[in-house]
C-alpha cells in the first residue's frame, strides 16, 4: 500500500498479538474498528479518506466497520478478500449443515490464543486420530484438554446478519474470492446484495490463500498481481470514477480465459438414469451409516457401492466449458425423519484420475418413507473439461469430516450420542443434474480482469 501512495495502518484485533484485552471472535470488531477509524482521521498525515481492507477474518472486520459503525467512522471503500461473514456463516451451510473440519481447524488454531498455531489440528489428530469421530461434537474442548472460548456460541449464532445489512451499504466494494475457497458462495452473495454505488467481484481458480494457493486448474494467465490491482481499484473508488453498478469477472479454470459474470450459462439438464444423461452404476438404494460415512477426503469409490448412489456420463466427445451455478434436483426417500443429502460432482480424466468439481449438502426433514423433491445447490462452476473426461455424480448421506454426521433422529448433530443408519432410495424419474454449459462461440475473448474491475 505504501508503495502505491497510501498510508497503511494494520490493527491487531482485541486480544491478539500486541493488542490488549481478551480475544472473543466476532464480538468487539465494530467498536474497535470505530476507535481506529476515528484515530486515523485525526492524524495530520490523513486526508480523512479510508479504505477498509482485509482478508478472511480481517475482511469481516472491514465489513462490520462499513455496515455497523457510526457514520463518522465508516470507511469510504471496502475491500473484502475471501471474506468470512460471521460466526454462523463459517460454521454452517445456509440450511444448517455443520462445517465440522474447517471450524475445528480454525478454532483449535485460534480459539483462546493470542498467537495462532496453524499446526494445532494436525498435532491433535496425531495424538488422537479419532478426534473428530468422538461424540458428542460439543465435547471437543474437553477432548483437546483446553478451553475454546466461544465454541458453543459459534453454533448458536444467528445466520445472515451482515448479508441482511449489505443492501444498506453506501460505499464501493471489491469482493475477491477463489473457486476452491470454502466461502466462495458467501463472497458472491455479499457482492450481489451490496447496496453501495459500485460493487466489483473477482473470482480466480484459487483457494483461501488466493494467488498463493492456485488450484490444479489455474493457468499462468490467472497469476494476477493483486497488490497493484487493489491499489488501482482503491484510487478509482476514492476518486468516484468507477462505473456505477455491479460488475464481476471469473477465471475459467482449465483455460487462460477470464469471463464476465454476464457470460453465465443457463442450466442444461442431464437426467439421472436417462439415455442422454447420467447412467446409474448399481442400484438406486443405499445406506447412510454414520459409523461408516462417505468421507470428504477420499475420492476412491467401489464400482457398485452400498454407501451412495452413483451415476456417470460417457466420455465427453469434445471440450466442455461450464460457467455458472450448478445444482442437482432430486426425488428421493429416506427411512429416517432427518436426513442430509450430499451431491458430489467429480471429473474423471481418460487416465482414470478423479478430481472434485463441486459438492453440495442440504438437510431435510420429511416423514419416513415418503417421496421428497428438493434441490442440492453445487455453487458456481468455472471450468473447462477436456475431451474424454467423464462426469461422476455421487449421492450420499454424509460428507465427513468436512461436515458433521447427521444422527438421523432429529437430534442436534452437535450433542447427539446415538447415530443409527438411514436407508435411502434415489428416484431417477424427475432427478437431474443441471450444468451451466457454455456453447462454443458464446464468448468472443477473455476480458482483462484488471481493466474490468477498475473501470
C-alpha positions in Angstrom: 0.0 0.0 0.0 2.7 2.5 0.9 4.5 1.8 -2.4 1.3 2.9 -4.1 0.9 6.2 -2.2 -1.3 5.0 0.7 -0.7 5.3 4.4 -1.3 1.8 5.8 -2.5 1.0 9.3 -2.6 -2.6 10.4 -4.7 -3.2 13.6 -4.4 -6.4 15.7 -7.9 -7.3 16.9 -8.6 -7.2 20.6 -6.6 -9.9 22.5 -4.4 -10.9 19.5 -0.7 -10.3 19.1 0.1 -6.9 20.6 -3.5 -5.8 21.3 -4.7 -5.7 24.9 -7.9 -7.4 26.1 -9.4 -10.8 25.6 -9.8 -12.5 22.2 -13.5 -13.1 21.7 -14.1 -13.6 18.0 -16.8 -11.5 16.3 -17.8 -9.6 19.4 -16.0 -6.2 19.5 -14.7 -5.7 16.0 -17.2 -2.9 15.1 -16.4 -0.9 18.3 -12.6 -1.4 18.0 -12.6 -0.6 14.3 -14.6 2.6 15.1 -11.9 3.7 17.5 -9.2 3.1 15.0 -11.0 4.8 12.1 -11.6 7.9 14.3 -8.0 7.9 15.4 -6.8 7.7 11.7 -9.0 10.6 10.7 -7.4 12.8 13.4 -3.9 12.2 12.2 -2.1 15.0 10.4 -1.0 12.7 7.6 -4.6 11.6 6.9 -6.8 13.3 4.4 -9.8 11.6 6.0 -10.4 9.0 3.4 -10.2 5.4 4.5 -10.2 2.1 2.6 -11.1 -0.7 5.0 -9.3 -3.8 3.6 -8.8 -7.3 4.9 -8.7 -11.0 4.1 -10.7 -13.8 5.8 -11.4 -12.8 9.4 -9.9 -9.3 8.7 -12.5 -9.0 5.8 -15.2 -9.4 8.4 -13.6 -6.6 10.4 -13.6 -4.3 7.4 -17.2 -5.2 6.5 -18.6 -4.7 10.1 -16.9 -1.3 10.1 -18.6 -0.4 6.9 -22.1 -1.7 7.9 -22.2 -1.3 11.7 -20.0 1.7 12.7 -21.4 5.2 13.3 -21.3 7.4 10.2 -18.2 9.4 11.2 -16.2 6.1 11.4 -17.3 4.4 8.3 -14.8 3.8 5.5 -15.0 5.3 2.1 -14.5 2.0 0.3 -14.2 -1.7 1.4 -12.0 -4.4 0.0 -13.1 -7.9 1.3 -10.9 -10.8 0.2 -12.1 -14.4 0.9 -14.5 -12.8 3.4 -16.0 -14.6 6.4 -19.3 -13.0 7.1 -19.8 -14.0 10.7 -19.7 -17.0 13.1 -22.8 -18.8 11.8 -21.7 -18.3 8.1 -18.4 -20.0 8.8 -19.9 -22.8 10.9 -22.9 -23.9 8.8 -24.2 -24.2 5.4 -27.3 -22.0 4.7 -29.7 -24.7 5.7 -27.9 -25.7 8.8 -25.4 -28.5 8.0 -22.3 -28.1 10.2 -18.9 -27.4 8.6 -17.0 -29.5 11.1 -13.4 -29.9 9.8 -12.8 -26.3 8.9 -14.3 -25.0 12.2 -12.4 -27.4 14.3 -9.2 -26.4 12.4 -9.8 -22.7 12.9 -10.9 -22.9 16.5 -8.1 -25.2 17.6 -5.6 -22.9 15.8 -7.0 -19.5 17.0 -9.6 -20.0 19.8 -8.3 -18.7 23.1 -4.9 -18.0 21.6 -3.1 -14.6 21.4 -1.0 -16.0 18.6 -2.4 -18.6 16.2 -1.0 -22.1 15.9 -1.6 -23.4 12.3 -0.5 -26.9 13.2 -2.8 -27.3 16.2 -5.3 -29.6 14.5 -2.7 -31.7 12.8 -1.0 -32.2 16.2 -4.3 -33.0 17.9 -5.1 -35.6 15.2 -1.6 -37.1 15.6 -2.3 -37.5 19.3 -5.8 -38.8 18.7 -6.6 -39.9 15.1 -10.3 -40.5 16.1 -10.6 -36.9 17.5 -13.4 -35.9 15.0 -15.2 -39.3 15.3 -15.9 -38.9 19.1 -19.4 -38.0 20.2 -20.8 -35.6 21.1 -19.2 -33.0 18.9 -19.9 -30.3 21.5 -17.4 -32.1 23.8 -14.4 -31.2 21.7 -12.7 -28.8 24.1 -12.6 -31.5 26.8 -11.0 -33.9 24.4 -8.5 -31.4 23.4 -7.6 -30.7 27.0 -8.0 -26.9 26.8 -10.8 -24.4 26.7 -12.1 -23.0 23.4 -13.9 -19.7 24.3 -16.8 -19.2 22.0 -17.0 -22.8 20.8 -20.6 -23.3 22.0 -21.8 -19.9 21.0 -20.4 -20.4 17.5 -23.1 -23.0 16.7 -25.8 -20.9 18.2 -25.1 -17.7 16.3 -27.8 -16.3 14.0 -27.2 -16.6 10.3 -27.1 -13.8 7.7 -26.7 -10.6 9.8 -24.1 -8.9 7.6 -25.8 -10.2 4.4 -29.0 -8.7 5.6 -27.2 -5.4 6.1 -25.4 -5.4 2.8 -28.3 -3.7 0.9 -27.9 -0.7 3.1 -24.2 -0.2 2.3 -23.2 3.2 1.0 -19.6 2.6 -0.1 -17.9 0.9 -3.1 -17.0 -2.8 -2.6 -14.4 -5.1 -4.1 -15.0 -8.7 -3.2 -12.3 -11.2 -4.0 -12.5 -15.0 -3.8 -11.5 -18.3 -5.2 -13.4 -21.2 -6.8 -11.5 -23.5 -4.4 -12.3 -21.5 -1.3 -14.8 -22.6 1.3 -16.5 -19.2 1.2 -17.0 -18.6 -2.5 -20.8 -18.7 -2.3 -20.8 -16.2 0.6 -18.4 -13.9 -1.4 -20.8 -13.9 -4.3 -23.8 -13.3 -2.1 -22.1 -10.4 -0.5 -21.3 -8.8 -3.9 -24.8 -9.4 -5.3 -26.6 -7.9 -2.3 -24.2 -4.9 -1.8 -26.1 -1.6 -2.0 -23.2 0.8 -2.4 -22.8 2.8 -5.7 -20.3 0.2 -7.1 -19.6 -3.5 -6.4 -16.9 -5.5 -8.1 -16.3 -9.2 -7.9 -13.1 -11.1 -8.7 -13.0 -14.9 -8.6 -9.9 -16.8 -9.6 -9.1 -20.5 -9.6 -7.6 -20.2 -6.1 -8.1 -21.5 -2.6 -8.3 -19.4 0.6 -4.8 -18.1 0.0 -5.8 -16.6 -3.3 -2.9 -16.4 -5.8 -0.6 -18.0 -3.2 -2.8 -21.1 -3.3 -3.6 -21.8 -7.0 -5.8 -24.7 -7.9 -4.8 -27.5 -10.3 -6.9 -25.8 -13.0 -5.1 -22.5 -12.7 -3.4 -21.1 -15.8 -0.4 -18.7 -16.0 -2.9 -16.1 -17.1 -4.6 -16.3 -13.7 -1.5 -15.2 -11.8 -2.7 -11.7 -11.1 -0.6 -9.1 -9.2 -3.3 -8.5 -6.6 -1.5 -5.8 -4.7 -1.3 -3.3 -7.6 -4.9 -4.2 -8.6 -6.1 -3.4 -5.1 -4.4 -0.1 -5.1 -5.6 0.9 -8.6 -9.2 -0.1 -7.6 -8.9 1.9 -4.3 -7.8 5.0 -6.1 -10.7 4.8 -8.6 -13.2 4.1 -5.7 -11.9 7.1 -3.7 -12.0 9.3 -6.8 -15.5 8.2 -7.6 -14.5 7.2 -11.2 -15.8 3.7 -11.2 -18.8 2.9 -13.4 -21.9 2.5 -11.2 -23.4 -0.9 -10.7 -22.3 -4.5 -10.2 -19.5 -5.9 -12.4 -17.8 -9.3 -11.9 -15.1 -11.3 -13.6 -14.4 -15.0 -13.0 -11.5 -17.2 -14.3 -12.4 -20.2 -16.4 -10.3 -22.9 -14.8 -8.5 -25.2 -17.3 -8.2 -22.4 -19.8 -6.4 -19.0 -19.9 -9.7 -17.1 -20.0 -11.3 -14.5 -17.7 -15.1 -14.1 -18.3 -17.6 -11.6 -17.0 -20.4 -12.8 -14.8 -22.7 -11.8 -17.6 -21.4 -14.8 -19.6 -23.1 -17.2 -17.1 -24.7 -20.1 -19.0 -28.2 -21.4 -18.4 -28.7 -24.8 -16.8 -28.6 -27.8 -19.1 -30.3 -30.9 -17.6 -28.8 -34.3 -17.5 -31.5 -36.7 -16.3 -30.5 -39.5 -13.9 -30.9 -42.8 -15.5 -31.8 -41.4 -18.9 -30.3 -42.4 -22.2 -29.0 -38.9 -22.8 -28.0 -38.1 -19.2 -26.3 -39.9 -16.3 -26.3 -43.7 -16.2 -26.8 -45.2 -12.8 -23.9 -47.5 -11.8 -25.6 -50.0 -9.5 -29.0 -49.6 -7.8 -30.8 -46.5 -6.6 -30.8 -47.7 -2.9 -28.0 -47.2 -0.4 -27.4 -47.0 3.4 -26.2 -43.8 5.0 -24.4 -45.2 8.1 -22.7 -42.6 10.4 -20.4 -45.3 11.7 -19.0 -45.7 8.1 -19.7 -42.4 6.5 -18.8 -41.3 3.0 -15.6 -39.3 3.5 -15.0 -35.9 2.1 -11.2 -36.5 1.9 -11.5 -39.6 -0.3 -12.5 -39.9 -4.0 -11.9 -43.6 -4.4 -15.2 -45.5 -4.9 -16.3 -49.1 -5.5 -18.0 -49.9 -8.8 -21.3 -50.6 -7.1 -21.1 -49.0 -3.6 -23.6 -49.6 -0.8 -23.0 -46.3 0.9 -24.1 -44.0 -2.0 -25.9 -43.9 -5.3 -23.5 -43.5 -8.3 -24.1 -42.2 -11.8 -21.8 -41.2 -14.6 -21.7 -39.9 -18.2 -19.8 -41.3 -21.1 -16.6 -39.7 -22.2 -17.0 -36.1 -23.4 -16.8 -36.0 -27.2 -15.3 -32.5 -27.2 -14.1 -30.0 -24.6 -16.8 -28.6 -22.3 -16.9 -25.2 -20.7 -19.0 -24.9 -17.5 -19.6 -21.4 -16.3 -22.3 -20.5 -13.7 -24.3 -22.1 -10.9 -24.9 -25.9 -10.9 -27.4 -27.9 -9.0 -28.9 -31.4 -8.5 -32.7 -31.8 -8.5 -33.6 -34.9 -6.6 -36.6 -37.1 -5.9 -35.7 -39.4 -3.1 -36.9 -41.3 0.0 -35.4 -41.7 3.5 -36.3 -44.2 6.2 -35.5 -41.6 8.9 -37.2 -38.3 9.8 -34.0 -36.3 9.4 -31.5 -36.8 6.5 -28.6 -34.9 5.0 -28.3 -35.3 1.2 -24.8 -34.8 -0.4 -24.2 -34.4 -4.1 -20.6 -34.6 -5.2 -19.6 -34.0 -8.8 -16.3 -35.4 -9.9 -14.3 -35.2 -13.2 -12.6 -38.4 -14.2 -9.9 -37.9 -16.9 -9.2 -40.5 -19.6 -6.4 -42.0 -17.4 -8.9 -42.6 -14.6 -7.7 -39.8 -12.3 -10.6 -38.3 -10.3 -10.8 -34.6 -9.3 -13.6 -32.9 -7.4 -15.6 -30.3 -9.3 -18.3 -29.3 -6.7 -20.1 -30.5 -3.6 -23.4 -29.6 -2.1 -25.2 -30.7 1.0 -28.7 -30.0 2.3 -30.6 -31.1 5.4 -34.2 -32.3 5.0 -36.9 -33.3 7.4 -39.6 -35.5 5.9 -41.9 -38.2 7.0 -40.0 -41.5 6.8 -40.6 -43.4 3.6 -42.3 -40.6 1.8 -41.3 -39.1 -1.6 -39.5 -35.8 -1.4 -38.4 -33.4 -4.1 -35.6 -30.9 -3.4 -32.6 -29.2 -4.8 -28.9 -29.5 -3.8 -27.0 -26.4 -4.9 -23.5 -27.1 -6.1 -22.3 -23.5 -6.3 -20.5 -21.8 -9.2 -18.6 -23.9 -11.7 -16.0 -22.2 -13.8 -14.1 -25.0 -15.5 -13.1 -26.2 -19.0 -13.1 -30.0 -19.2 -11.0 -31.9 -21.7 -12.4 -34.2 -24.3 -12.6 -37.8 -22.9 -13.5 -36.6 -19.4 -16.3 -38.5 -17.7 -18.6 -36.8 -15.1 -19.4 -38.8 -12.0 -22.2 -37.8 -9.6 -22.4 -39.3 -6.1 -25.5 -39.0 -3.9 -24.8 -39.9 -0.3 -25.9 -39.2 3.2 -22.6 -37.9 4.7 -19.6 -35.8 3.8 -17.3 -36.4 6.8 -15.2 -34.9 8.2 -15.9 -31.8 6.2 -19.4 -31.8 7.7 -20.7 -33.3 10.9 -22.7 -36.5 10.7 -26.5 -36.3 10.9 -27.7 -38.6 13.6 -31.0 -39.2 11.5 -33.1 -38.9 14.6 -33.9 -35.2 14.5 -31.5 -34.6 17.4 -28.8 -31.9 17.2 -25.8 -33.4 15.4 -23.6 -31.4 17.9 -25.0 -33.0 21.0 -26.3 -36.4 19.8 -24.5 -39.5 21.1 -26.6 -42.1 19.1 -26.3 -42.3 15.3 -28.5 -45.0 13.7 -28.1 -45.7 10.0 -30.6 -44.4 7.4 -31.9 -46.3 4.4 -32.2 -44.2 1.3 -33.6 -44.5 -2.2 -33.0 -42.3 -5.1 -35.9 -42.0 -7.6 -34.4 -41.4 -11.1 -37.6 -40.1 -12.6 -37.6 -36.4 -12.0 -34.0 -36.3 -10.8 -31.4 -34.5 -12.8 -28.0 -32.7 -12.8 -28.2 -29.2 -14.1 -25.0 -27.9 -15.6 -24.2 -24.3 -16.9 -22.9 -25.4 -20.2 -21.4 -22.7 -22.4 -22.0 -23.2 -26.1 -18.9 -22.7 -28.2 -18.9 -19.1 -29.5 -20.9 -17.9 -26.6 -18.0 -15.6 -25.7 -15.6 -13.9 -28.1 -12.5 -13.4 -26.0 -11.2 -13.3 -22.5 -11.6 -9.9 -20.7 -8.8 -8.2 -18.9 -9.7 -8.6 -15.2 -7.8 -5.5 -14.0 -9.5 -3.3 -16.6 -12.9 -4.9 -15.8 -12.5 -4.4 -12.0 -11.2 -0.8 -12.2 -13.4 0.7 -14.9 
